[in-house]
């Protein structure tokens, strides 16, 4: 598991905005610290030195993830 970063807030569309520590591939599944599926990485935005990751949430309880860390199983460019 690789840490994406910490969730800052919800966007107007209801997606999670994550301050990225790593750059996951678009379409990667995002999990919380308890390895519960949260959603899918839909975009990476912002400057390359300080990017943000947009995660499309697949649950109704979106606000519970604010200030939590999110993780992915594989990183960008990984074949597995």
Backbone torsions as a table, in degrees:
resi	resn	phi	psi	omega
1	UNK	NA	138.6	178.8
2	UNK	-118.9	134.6	-179.7
3	UNK	-77.4	127.9	174.8
4	UNK	-79.2	-51.3	-177.6
5	UNK	156.7	-165.5	-177.3
6	UNK	-103.3	137.4	178.8
7	UNK	-72.4	125.0	179.7
8	UNK	-87.9	-49.4	-177.1
9	UNK	-168.1	178.8	174.0
10	UNK	-93.6	142.6	174.7
11	UNK	-81.2	174.7	178.3
12	UNK	-61.9	-29.4	-179.4
13	UNK	-83.1	-2.8	-179.6
14	UNK	88.6	12.4	176.7
15	UNK	-89.8	156.3	177.4
16	UNK	-85.0	135.1	175.1
17	UNK	-104.3	119.2	-174.4
18	UNK	-114.7	129.3	172.9
19	UNK	-74.6	110.2	-170.0
20	UNK	-78.5	134.3	169.6
21	UNK	-99.3	-28.8	175.8
22	UNK	-133.3	164.3	-179.2
23	UNK	-109.7	99.0	178.3
24	UNK	-76.8	163.2	178.0
25	UNK	-77.0	149.8	177.5
26	UNK	-67.9	133.5	-177.0
27	UNK	98.2	-7.6	178.8
28	UNK	-69.6	144.5	178.3
29	UNK	-81.0	133.9	-179.2
30	UNK	-103.3	140.6	-178.4
31	UNK	-128.7	157.1	174.4
32	UNK	-91.1	-174.7	-176.3
33	UNK	-65.9	-22.9	178.3
34	UNK	-89.7	10.7	-179.9
35	UNK	63.2	28.6	175.7
36	UNK	-90.7	132.9	179.7
37	UNK	-61.6	129.7	-178.5
38	UNK	-107.6	-48.0	-177.1
39	UNK	175.8	-159.2	-175.0
40	UNK	-124.6	138.3	176.0
41	UNK	-67.5	120.2	-177.3
42	UNK	-106.9	-20.7	-178.8
43	UNK	-165.8	156.6	171.1
44	UNK	-123.2	122.4	-174.0
45	UNK	-127.5	170.6	175.9
46	UNK	92.0	-176.9	-179.8
47	UNK	-69.0	152.7	-177.5
48	UNK	-65.0	-27.2	179.4
49	UNK	-80.0	-20.2	-177.9
50	UNK	-144.7	67.9	-174.7
51	UNK	-79.3	163.2	174.2
52	UNK	-124.7	145.2	179.2
53	UNK	-111.2	134.9	176.6
54	UNK	-101.6	124.8	-179.9
55	UNK	-115.7	122.2	176.8
56	UNK	-82.0	114.5	-173.8
57	UNK	-78.3	139.1	-179.3
58	UNK	-105.4	11.6	177.7
59	UNK	-123.7	167.4	178.5
60	UNK	-83.3	-22.6	-177.8
61	UNK	-86.8	66.9	-173.5
62	UNK	-73.9	-35.9	-175.2
63	UNK	-70.6	-17.7	-179.1
64	UNK	-67.7	-17.0	-176.6
65	UNK	-91.2	-9.8	179.6
66	UNK	-62.3	133.9	-177.4
67	UNK	71.9	11.4	174.7
68	UNK	-103.1	158.1	176.1
69	UNK	-87.9	144.6	175.9
70	UNK	-116.8	154.3	-175.0
71	UNK	-135.0	157.6	171.3
72	UNK	-126.0	158.2	180.0
73	UNK	-82.9	-35.5	-179.3
74	UNK	-126.8	154.7	-179.9
75	UNK	-102.2	169.1	179.4
76	UNK	-57.6	131.4	178.6
77	UNK	87.6	-7.4	179.3
78	UNK	-77.1	143.1	-178.8
79	UNK	-94.5	-5.5	-175.0
80	UNK	-119.4	NA	NA
